[in-house]
């Protein structure tokens, strides 16, 4: 375990001086320039798009009619209400489960923590579209496998569950977001100094007081980061509400955005109205960002790190507690991984989509899997996907580290602006990032010919996933007291050396978590890859989409299962490397 | 006897005209192929999955070995038009040919991004080219689907009104986009179809975000009947799923057209491909690969299948009217309104 110690509470200190002279601005300017390129350019094009009569940023003219159309739509407030209910519900499910799982895995004495970590993160490997399809086949009120089994077993006249309802949507979306919540929270749980808890308990604090006065304040930045992020993500995601909401006429803002982009009968994507709607997300995001800063600024007085080594105290659960915890984990694993994957496995063995039955079992075949591997495009797309995912993951991890370091450790001029910029892409719909990138890289084609290549997809992912990286590392970085760095600075170490020798080792688990999260999401992300598809930049998600949109869910399921298997391999590798790194550091 | 002689003369004349048309098209194809080969590859934006497109590309390459055809699958919806707009505005290489529906064709024409082509001058029959910007390639054909394991043939819906039967309450699937119902308005009129959709809503239809999953849901027995699209029902049908297709009367169709973008780099290549696809050889190659053919092109299965049926469709010059109607119907479907 990283040698970090959370010591006693101290008052906030003045920000550590970053140095003297004009050079102080150089890191801010460099990182700022990168962010302007990645974030401000798409943002400006989105704003411009929202006031162009034709909706394309390079169209002539000026209008405000897109705002009138977006916000004057009689359905608008009903969409907002449903979207907020859906987003808040999914966030609550993901956050609740994420906190519980993070505590169990990181702070309790459950055995096999490495394996448990992998199991918690495994749902991240399933593309949300496939997850939605699997749950539709499990909990459809008409012939969902679980419903039919329960009706048969309990002699019920009606299906007990209906996945095509708001609670159904919240349940599936919440489950899909649990790994993200966990990755936000786990490093913060792992970095909690037991001495604080011991001191509180020695002073007679009960569990409630310990939770309220010690644990929650320490965890507040990470929990708020996670909540903000999950809420915004829940408001903009489309796959699950689009697939499960449409049959039951549950429409959210992302469904409306999809309609405006893809299905508008006008024949052109209504980018103007989409951009106008996205302003709502932007305002919401900035508001949440402001709230986050206010709340975490107060929490900094509980930030307590010294150079003394510690190991987080593991709470003994006892035999009964362990059994209950393992049962809860098994339940989570069953719902989030086993049930949907079994359903996907079943679909992948069928010649066409059909429910589980003894009759259908006779149709089972491995042909879909054989076809998948016989398809020459699979190898090609796999290579592309790996290059894109590894590049995007590494770039996000590096840039997020720099952003977080600049904004929370160095407190350089412009730090707040940089922090806000790193969070803004979350509010820009992926499709608008795609629109901006198309224009930018068409214009730059003579000097930087990446339009139509895999690299434009990597740039899109870098922009899209930067908010996760920056917020995750922020939540961890803010926990580390600057006095270690100050001590190093006083001992003559330079800023770069401090970052390399002190800060980076302390936040390394979170950096690794960011890397694996971005990798997993980049391997399955579809909308940007589709938008930026060229002659020879197909990736695995576009290949799966090719199957799916061609009416072939069985090949999609087969491919999705192998994608999941590949991600499991990555997760195992990541866990293995993390364990090895931990052991070496301990030595 | 004199009548027979007259008939014979007429037949010979018709054959002669057909031969002359074929000769003209062949000449045009040869000239365009020579021109296209010098201009580099031909880029085609179209929505068929890559595996299907590969078959069309192979047939084209066999016929025109000196012309390289590259298919870029666009995901349907509105993205093909958007891509052409953005690439044209940015001065980048765009498609040499794009296959689009009425709704995309119209804004491309309005933006000056579609090239006028005298297709009849290349030997194409007038009926295939309703606008100088468009050459018919294929049609989206709306059909009724039902699950044969759960619905007896005698009980199956045969026509539009049969979908209103309360028997299908909660077991009827519709595409969330009322494109098929929109096409029907060309024959029935807008208000009659609007009233029809309200009656459909009383049957609590299950809305699907695409007709592909709709067909799969009917195959899986999740839905008993559905209003789908002929070619999107083919994947489960070909794999032995228990579904059957019924053509209602009139048949709602939406034509898809080949358009040469104004800024095409290899316009000759784009025209060559469009022209070839409008020949029985190219039309069949397209239909065999994609299961959607040209109802206006003799020699295709689709033409034979729809021959004698009433087709309900909006021509390109009524695209805006069609868009307004579809928008209205979309809202009706989404609201579930019955009054």
Interface residues (C-beta under 8 A of the other chain):
Chain A: X54 X56 X58 X59 X137 X140 X142 X143 X164 X242 X243 X246 X247 X249 X251 X259 X261 X262 X263 X264 X265 X266 X267 X268 X269 X271 X351 X352 X353 X354 X355 X363 X375 X377 X435 X438 X439 X442 X443 X445 X451 X530 X531 X533 X534 X535 X538 X545 X546 X547 X548 X549 X550 X551 X552 X553 X554
Chain B: X43 X48 X49 X50 X51 X52 X70 X72 X73 X74 X75 X76 X77 X78 X79 X81 X82 X83 X85 X86 X87 X89 X90 X91 X92 X100 X101 X102 X103 X104 X105 X106 X107 X111 X170 X171 X176 X177 X179 X182 X206 X207 X208 X209 X210 X212 X213 X215 X216 X217 X219 X220 X221 X222 X223 X232 X234 X235 X236 X239 X240 X241 X319 X322 X323 X324 X326 X327 X330 X334 X336
